């Protein structure tokens, strides 16, 4: 994604450290994408948001903290999902049996990555041509 392209639409929600937050993040994503005009890749996007939120809960959200889900809709029909957490570490594909979440994200999304923030990190994925 060209960083000079401005997001036409932005929605975000903060989630507390709770296993129920993953389902809530998925529902927020579903509702947002339907409000923005739907998408032909909704299931892939929902799975990726689930994986990013689950990773934030398992590895990136210290006790008493939460994570932020931010969704962007760009004028070129790209959808970007970001999960911001405040935990240490750097998300990566590990090859471990229980470490397949980012492998799924890499396979389903058109692009993904990790950006540092203080404290923590932002793990993101993008889907081009995502809005119908």
N, C-alpha and C positions, 0 to 999 in steps of 0.2 A: 504494500500500500504506500503510495506516495504521501509523505507526511504533510505536504503542502495542501492536499485536498481536505477541505473542511467537512466535518460531519454535518449532515443535514438534520439528523435526529439523534438524540441521546437520551437514554433512560438509565437510571441506576437504583440499586437497592442494597442496603446493608443488612447482613444476616449474622445473627449470633452463632456462637459455636454450639451447634446442635445437629444431630443426624437428620432431623426433620427439615433442616434448611435446604438440603439438596433438592427435595421434592418441591419446596417453595421456590427455589431458584429456577427450576425447570418450568414451573407454572408461570412465573413472572416472564420468562423468556417466551413461552408460547403466547401469552396474552399480548406481549409487546409486538412480536412478529405479526400476529393477526391484526393488530391495530395499525401496523405499518403497511399492510397490504398482503400479508401471507407470504409463504415461501414454498418452493418446490423441494427444498432440502431441510424441511423442518425437523424431521426425525434425526438427521445427522447433527444438526445444530443442538438439539435437546440432549443428545448423547454426549456431545463434547462439553456442554455446560455442566452436565452431571459429573463428568470425569474431572473437570477443572475444580468444581466445588468440592468434590470428594477429596481430591488431593490437598486442597487448602485446609480442609478439616483434619485430615490425617497428618499432614506434615508442616502446615504453614500458619495455623492459628493457635497461638498460645492460649492457655486457660484464661477465661475472662475477656477474651477478645472476640472479634468477628472478622468477616471478610466482606468485601464490596464486589458486587457484580455490576459491571457497566456494559451497556449495549450501545453500539453505534450503528446508525444507518447512513451510508454515504450516498451521494448523488449518483455514483456509478453503479448502484445496486449492490455494493459490497456490504455485508453485515460483519461486524467485529464484536466478539465477546471478550471481555477482560475480567479476570478474577484477581483482585488485589488482596494480598495478605500481609501480615506484619511479622511473620516468622522468619527464622534464619534459614539458610540453605538455598539451593538453586535447583529448580525443577529440571529434570532430564529423563531421557529414556534409559532405563537401567537394564532391561533384559531379565529381571527377576520374575519369578512366577506371579507374584502379586503386584508387579509393577507395569501392567499393560495399559493403564489409562492413557498415558501420553502417546503410546504406540497407536491406540485407536484415534486419538485426536490428530496425529500426524497423517494417518491413513484417510480420514474423512474430510478434514478441513483443507482448504486450498493453501493455507499458510498458517504457521503458528510460531510462537517464540516466547521468550522470557526476558523481561526488562527489570533491572534493579530499581528499587525505591527505598526510601529510608523511613521507617524500617521495612524490611521484607522485599517483596518482589511482585511483579504483575505477570501473570501467565495469560496469553491471549491466543485466539484463533480467529481466522477470517474465512468467509465464504463469499466468493465473487458471484455476482449475478443472483444473489440470494433472494431478492424481493421480486415477486411476480408483478 
